[in-house]
Amino acid sequence: MHTQHETQAAYYYSCLYNSLVLLAASPDYLAKLAGPTFDPVFELEAEFDYAFRYPAFEEVFTTGKVSELLKDELLTLKSRVLALPPEAWHWDSISSAVAWQEIRVKADSLLTHLGELRREYDFSFTIHIPSQS
């Protein structure tokens, strides 16, 4: 039986994990995630916004889900993403801009540093209705 604190810690970690997965994802993978209730561009922005905001961001370190040693690298990634102009948050830019390619590489590296072997979006805390492909 998980306590509310353990569930909350797992949720905050899933937010960071999902944010990194979406940032690291290839355009093809993002397109495959699209469905009636899942817009990959919206989710990319929303997951990033939530994962790197208080309390979620601080809580992953407080609970030990993420090593403090990664905090600076994660904050550097956050700064790179926040530096993107609004027009970069469109599908064409996400799929082809050099800045997004660099962000993908860095996010993938951070997943590796977290010890994550998976690179799939974790729907554990969300309801997802897949597209009818």
N, C-alpha and C positions, 0 to 999 in steps of 0.2 A: 504494500500500500504506500503510495507516494503522498508526502505531505504537500500542502499548498505551496510551501516555499520551494520544494523540489520541482514541482510542476511549473512554477513561475520561472525558476532558473532554467529549466529545459526549454521553456517557451522563448525566453530571451536569447538563449544560445541558438535556437532554431531560426530566430530572426536574423542574427548575424550570419549564420551558415547560409541561409537562403539568399541573403543579400550578396554574399560572396559568390554563391553559385550563379546567380543571375548576372552579376558583373563579369564573371569568368566565362559565361556561356557563349557558345558560338551562335551566330544569327540563326542557323538552322535549328539548333536546340530551342532557342527562344520561340521560333515560329511553331515548333511542334507543341509547345505548351499552350498556345492560343486556343481559347475555347469561349463559349458563351459568357462565362463569368471570369475569364482570366485573360486580361490584356497584358502581354509581356512588358510593354513599355511602361504602362501604369504600375505594374507590380514591381518592376525594376526600380522605379523611382520611390514607390511607397515602402518597399522592403528596406532600401537604403536609408530612407529618411527615418524610419522607425529604429532600425538596428543601430544606427550611429547617434541616437538621441538618448538623453537621460530619461528614465533610469536604465533602459535596456543595455546600453553600451557599458556603463559602469558596473552593472550587476554581473556581467559575464566574467569580470575580473574578481569581483568581491566573492563570488561563489566558487572560484577556482575552475570554472568551465574553460576559461582561456587564460593562458599565462600572461602575467604583467609584461613579460619580455616582448610580447607582440603588440603592445599598446601603441608604441610610437609608429610602427609600420602600418597599423590600422588607421591611425590618425593621419598619416601621410596619404594613404589611399583616400580617405575621406576628403582631404584637402584637394586632391586631384579631381575627384568627382564634383565637388562643389565649385571648382574653377571652370567647369564646362559651361559654356553659354547656353541660354534657354533653347536656342535652335539646335543644339546638339542632342536634345532629348526627343529626337524623331527617328523613326525606323531607319531611314536612309543613312543618317549619320551614325547611328549605333552600329549598323552593319558594315560601315566602310571607313569611318574616320580613324586616322592614326591615333588620336587621343584615346578612343574607345579600345583600339587594339592593345595599346599599352596598359590600359586599365584591366583588360581581360587577363593579360599575362600576370600582372601584379596580384589580382584577386585569386588567380589559380595558384600562384606561389603561396599566398597566405593560407589557402585551404590546405596545402601540403604542410605548411608549418603548424597548422592546427592538428595535424595528424589525420586529416580526413582523406580517405581513399575515394569516397563517393563524390560524384559531381552531378547528382540528380536533385532536383527541387524536392524538398521534404514537405509533404502535404499533411503531416501529422496534426498540425494545429489549424488547418484550413479545410474548407469544403471545396472540392474541385469537380467540375463537370467537364470532362474531356470533349474535344471537338469530335465530330462524326466524320473522320477521315477515311 
